[in-house]
Amino acid sequence: MVGVVAAVGVAQARTGPPRSVPEATAAAGTAQPSPTRSAPPVAVTELGHPLLGVAGGWELFGRGDGQLVRIELARGRVTMTAVPVLLSTGPVSFVVTADRALVRSIDRVPGYVVPDGRPAVPLPPSLSQTGPAFPGPRPGTVWVQSGDGPHAVMQLRAIRGGRVLAAIAMPEANALWEMTSDSTGYLLLRLTGGHYLATPSGLRRITTGALLASGARTFLTLDCDEVHRCRPVVTDRATGARRTLRASLSADTPRGVIAPTGRAAAMFRVSRQGPITLYLLNLVTGSQRSIDLPVGSGVVAGSVVWSPDSRWLLAAGIDGAIHAIDPDTGKATTLGVSVPALTQLAVRP
């Protein structure tokens, strides 16, 4: 059972009951999805108090079947937007930029953009191809695939559409299936010879071994010698300095997510029976702290995300709720807001 603690600010007295306010519809002539009769395309709930004691401007986004949720924690505001169900069961890219969110399947089916406070609209043609999408290095930009197979290219475009701003050619066809964001606006690829950081300037190998977790400041890898003696290695991305971590880790688990400070990683533990669970790995000491929070039988990009200050680890639990985990104690609490079941999370700094 999940350990529960009162989140700072959640228990404050409310100024009134939450209220749902339908937002104005999109401007005339803008394509709109067909909302269900039971709910408006956009609904706002004012809680009357901040969540988790957050005073900064960062926001939490979540995606579920047919819904996108935006949570402004410091303002205590929750916006829910109806999004047409994607006509695919393939992996879904969920990218949040400065003023809108993108939801797109890896398959060639319609995807959608959700501008803040407005109904969902179809993706512009330049973003409507097949393949994954990832956040770009500049505000309002996104990496999208052009072409296929050995000739595939990841193109950087504005999320509003327009010309190609930069490009990264894929040296191998399988790179498209093992690609992830590097947390700074560029890409991580698994290719022959190891894992590589990909930018428009070219490729740089991170490790010949396994990439266990990544973050904006740090990589965690499992490096092995010629007789397969393996050791976890922490690499400082700014300096290239490498050090061995005293911990027993396996490459046979989903990739973890390193906190913005680079000092801790949210890691996944897979057992033969039961759901996948979380634990926190100290990247300085190698110590581990278990978290009593099942996250389901599969892990996707956005199953867990860190707050920009590393104060909270946010997870989409197996119960569909959003859980906030204090990394200092490992204790988890729900946000205390009613939202639909979510499968992917994203943070807007």
Buried (B, 14 or more C-beta within 10 A) or exposed (E): EBBEEEBEBBEEEEEEEBEEEEBEBBEEEEEBBEBEEEBBBBBBBBBBBBBBBBEEEBBBBBBBEBBBBBBBBBBBBBBBBBBBEBEBEEEBBBBBBEBBBBBBBBBEEBBBBBBBBBBBBBBBEBBBBBBBBBBBBBEBBBBBBBBBEEEBBBBBBBBBEEEEBBEBBBBBEBBBEEBBBBBBBBBBBBBEEBBBBBBEEEBEEBBEBBBBBBBBBBBBBBBBEEEEEBBBBBBEBEEEEEEEBEBEBEEEBBBBBBBBBBBBBBBBBBEEEEBBBBBBBBBEEBEBBEBEBBBBEEBBBBBBBBBBEBBBBBBBBBEBBBBBBBBEEBBBBBBBBEBBBBBBBBBBE
